[in-house]
Amino acid sequence: MDKSEEKKALRQQLLQARLQMPDRLARADLLQRVMRIWLVGRPDLVIGAYWPIKGEFDPLPALHRWKEDGELLDQPQRRRIGLPVVDKVHKTLQFHAWFPGCPMEEDAYGIPKPKDTEVIVPTLLFVPCVGYGPGGYRLGYGGGFYDRTLASLQPRPYTVGLGFTQGFLPDFEPQPHDVPLDAILNDNGVVWPVR
């Protein structure tokens, strides 16, 4: 089996394990707490995230709370949240403003995206992890959208992977083109960078 077939099989195993976690809701609650605490004191005003699919952790409640906290602080600039919209020509992602109740529509992959909201550029980007390993390396779905997006965004946003402890791969070997994330959070706390 070649490397791409191995990764495909590993993805399927991890997705099945994630969907079958009997305590996924409790773990999601723990990760919500980790994420909210981690965000305290961050200077970012524009954060990109994702709409959860296939049993992924949902970052939107913690981000909505982060946004509301910013309004309570009476900051001169308001905090913004963006969700990805696929750019079919360049096979990259753009981030469109999202807020609870904003109009949504499905993209070509059946994933909800903001409809007709403005494009925003995140300085911090939360990325879903199917799996992750030492050194901040992530296993995604294999489409390369985040890798191409990160290569094209200037300035490059601070990147944070989100995943459950079940997705940790102690022997994960990144490919030469893989770029490590700046941080990874899971339901136990901060996984990377290790300090």
N, C-alpha and C positions, 0 to 999 in steps of 0.2 A: 504494500500500500504506500503510495507516495504521500508527501507532506500535505498537499491540499486535501487528499482523501482522508488522511488522519484528522486534520482540523475539522473537516465536515462531520465526521463521526463523533468527534469530541463535542462539537457544538450541539449535535442532536442529543447526546447523553446529558449534557449540562442543562439544556432546555427542558428535557423530560424530568430531570431531578428537581429543577426549579418549580415546575408546574405541580409536581407531586409533593412538595414540602408541606407536611401537615401543619406546621407552625408559621407559615409564610406571613400571615397577618400580624402575629406577635413580633416576628423579625422585622417586618416593615415598620411597625411602630417604633422599635428600637432604632432603626436607621433614620426615621424622621427626627428623632431626638438628637442623634449624632450629627445629622446635617444642620439642624437649627443651631446647635452649640457651635459647630465649626464655622458657621456664617457670621457669628457675633464678631464685630470688629473688622470685618472685611470691608475694604474701601469701595468695592464694585457697586456701580449703579445700574449696569445692564448685565443680566445673567441669561445665558442660553441654557435650555434644558431639552426635554423630549417628552412626547406623549407615550406612556407606558404600554407595551404590548407583550404578549407571550409570558406573562407572569413577572415582568420587570417590576422593580421598585418604582413607586410613583413619587417623583420629587416635587410635584406641583403643590401639595398642601404646605410643605415647609417653605417653598418659595413664595407662596401667597402670603404666608405669615411674615416672612422677611420683608416683603413689599409693604405690608400694613405697618410693621414696626418702623419702617423708614418714614411713613406718613406721620406716625406719632412723634418721631424725633424732630419734625418740622424742618427737614432738610431743604436747602434751596433748590436742589434738583431731585425729582422723584425717581424712585427705583422702577426699573422695567424688567419684564420677563419676556423672553423670546422662545418660540418653538420652531423647529426646523421645517422648511419647505424645500423639497427637492428641486434643484435646477437641473432639468433633464438634459440640457445641452452640454454642460460641463460636468455633470454627475457629481455635483457638490451640493451643499446645503446652504440656504440663506435662512436667517432667523427673522421671523415676523412677530410683532408684538402680540402677546397673549395676556388675557385677563379673564377671570371667571365670568362666564356668560357671553364672551365675545363670539361672534358668528364663526362657525367652524364648517369645514367640508372635508371630504376624504381625498387623500392624494392618490396617485396611481397604484400605491401599495395597500390601499384601504386603511391608512392611518389618518386619524383626524389632524387637521392643520388649521391655523387661523385663516379666515377668509377675508381678503381685502384689507388687512391691517398693514401698517407701515413696516418696512425693513429696518431692523435695528442690528447693531454690531456689538456682540457681547465681549466684555473683558474677562468674564469667567464663564466657562462652559462645563456643565455637568453632562457626562457621557455614560450611557448604559453599558454595563459589562455582562456579557454572557459568561465570561470567565476572566480571570486575571491572575498574574503571577508576580514573582519577585521582581524588583526593579521598576515597578509601575507599568508593566506591559499588560495590555488588554487583548482579550479575544472578543471580537464583535461578531456580526452576522456574516461577514465575508464580502460585503458589497464595496467596501473601501470609501464610503461616503465621508466618514469622519476624517480619515487620513488625507483625502484630497482637499477637504474643507480646511483643515488645519494648515495644510501647505499653502493655501491661497489667502487666508485671513491675515491682514496686516493692520495693526500689530497682532501677533498671535495671542489668543486668549489663554489665561491660566486654565488648565484642563484638570477636571476632577472626575474620576470614575466612580460609579455607584453600583454596588452589587451586594449580594448576600454572601455570607461566609461559605455556603455550599459551593460557590463558584471559584474558590481559591484553588489554583493549580501550582503546587510547589515545584513541579518539574517543567513548567511552561518555558519553552524555548522560542523567543521572538525571532521573526524573520529579519533579514537585513534592512528592509524598508520600514519596519515598525518603529514608531516613535513613542517613547514612554510618556505616560501621563504625569502631570505635576503632583498629583495626589490621588489616593484611592480611599474611599470610605466604605465600610460595611457595617453590619448590625452590631459588631463588637467595638467599633471605633475607627480610628485612623490606621489604615494598613500601610500606606505609603505617603510621604516619605517616612521611613522608620527613624524615630528620634529618641 
